[in-house]
Amino acid sequence: MGFMETIKVTKAQTSKLHSVDFKNLGFGKVFTDHMLIADYKDGHWQTPEIIPYGPICFDPSMATLHYGQSIFEGVKAFRMQDGRSAIFRPIENFKRFNRSAYRMEMPDVTEEIFIEGMRKLLQIEDQWIPHELEHALYIRPFMFGISERLGVMPSATYKFIIILSPVGPYYSAPMRIQVEEKYVRAVEGGIGRAKTAGNYAASLHPFAVANKNGFDQVLWTDAHEHKYVQECGTINIFFLVDGRLITPSLEQGTILEGVTRDSVIKVAREMGVTVEERHISILELIEAHKAGVFTEAFGSGTAATISKVQEIKYKEHSLQFEPLQFKLADTIKAKLTAIRDGLEPDTHGWMLPVF
Ligand SMILES: Cc1ncc(COP(=O)(O)O)c(C=O)c1O
C-alpha cells in the first residue's frame, strides 16, 4: 500500500462547488470542500487525514497565538489545455517550507505528507481546479504550534494543514511603489527569509501608511542605510537596466526565495538575457532612470506571476515607467503561462501531475 492509500478520507456530506461564482472569486475568499490535516506529537508526524473543510477548536493557551510559531506556503494547481491538472513546482515550496520550519524551531514535514498529501487532496478536489483561462486553485499548506502552555519555548505539538481556494485572474493595474525609509522588513540574522506569519504582521502598518500616501506597495530596503532594495509585499523585484535583468541577491538572507523569482531567472537566461543577482542601490536605479536606460520594473510571485511597476517613489524622485511598452515582462509572463497551461514543453519538469 502506497502512502496515499494510508490517508483516511472522510467526505463532506454536500459540495459547495455548484454554489460558487467562478467569475467573481477574488483571492482567498472561497474554500473547497475538504482539507488535509496532520498532527505532530511524541516527536513524529501521525498519518494525515482528509476531512470536510471547517473550523477547528483550540485551547486559549495554544503556543502559536502567543509566540507566533507559524509558517505557510503558497502554491498553485492549474488546469492544462488537454484537461489534465498539475501543480507548479511544489517541490520548491516543500523545501522552502522546511527551511522556514528550521528557522522557527519547528519540525520538518515529510515529503510524503507535503507532496503526496497535497496530491491526494487535489485528486479529491480536482473539479475545483478551474477550467477558465487564467484561473487556478491556490494551495495553502501551513503549520503552527499547538502546545497548551505559556512558557516561551518551542511548541511540542504541531498541526500541518492544507486548504485550497480557487482564484481568478489577478488583474491589477501596474503598481505604484514607495521606497521604504522608516520601517524594516528584514535584517541579516533575522527571519526575513522564512515564510512565517510575523513577517506579514509586521508589514501591515507600513503598507497602511503607504496606501494612505497613494501607493500600492512598499519597496523594502536594507535595515542599516535604507539604501539597497530588497523586495515588495509578496513579490520579488526585477529591474531591466541597460538590457540586463537585475534583482536583489539572496545572500543576505533578508528576502524570500521566491519560486517565481527562480523561474523568471531561468526563463530569462534561456532567452539569452543576462541576469544579475546582486546588491542594487536605489541611487543606481535613479541614475539609470535619468540616463534613460532603466526601462522596465516588475515583481514576481505566485499570486500574479508578473506585476508591472508604473512608478517608484523615493524622496523627491519619482521614477515613471511605461508598462504598456514592457516587452521582457510580457514575454516572460507569456512563457511561464504557456508552461503552466501545458502549451509549451515542460523542459524543466516543473509541472507535477495531480493524478
Ligand atoms: C515576502 C514575499 N516575497 C516574495 C514572494 C514571492 O514568492 P513566490 O514566487 O514563491 O510566490 C512572496 C510570496 O510567496 C512573499 O510572501
The ligand as an SDF file (V2000), in Angstrom:
LIG
                    3D

 16 16  0  0  0  0  0  0  0  0999 V2000
    7.5960   38.2540    1.0780 C   0  0  0  0  0  0  0  0  0  0  0  0
    7.4040   37.5560   -0.2170 C   0  0  0  0  0  0  0  0  0  0  0  0
    8.3020   37.7600   -1.2120 N   0  0  0  0  0  0  0  0  0  0  0  0
    8.2090   37.1370   -2.3980 C   0  0  0  0  0  0  0  0  0  0  0  0
    7.1640   36.2610   -2.6680 C   0  0  0  0  0  0  0  0  0  0  0  0
    7.1010   35.5430   -3.9840 C   0  0  0  0  0  0  0  0  0  0  0  0
    7.4050   34.1820   -3.8140 O   0  0  0  0  0  0  0  0  0  0  0  0
    6.8050   33.0610   -4.7670 P   0  0  0  0  0  0  0  0  0  0  0  0
    7.2760   33.3940   -6.1320 O   0  0  0  0  0  0  0  0  0  0  0  0
    7.3620   31.7880   -4.2590 O   0  0  0  0  0  0  0  0  0  0  0  0
    5.3210   33.1590   -4.6450 O   0  0  0  0  0  0  0  0  0  0  0  0
    6.2000   36.0340   -1.6730 C   0  0  0  0  0  0  0  0  0  0  0  0
    5.0810   35.1170   -1.9270 C   0  0  0  0  0  0  0  0  0  0  0  0
    5.1370   33.9710   -1.5320 O   0  0  0  0  0  0  0  0  0  0  0  0
    6.3230   36.6820   -0.4220 C   0  0  0  0  0  0  0  0  0  0  0  0
    5.4210   36.4730    0.5540 O   0  0  0  0  0  0  0  0  0  0  0  0
  1  2  1  0
  2  3  1  0
  2 15  2  0
  3  4  2  0
  4  5  1  0
  5  6  1  0
  5 12  2  0
  6  7  1  0
  7  8  1  0
  8  9  2  0
  8 10  1  0
  8 11  1  0
 12 13  1  0
 12 15  1  0
 13 14  2  0
 15 16  1  0
M  END
$$$$
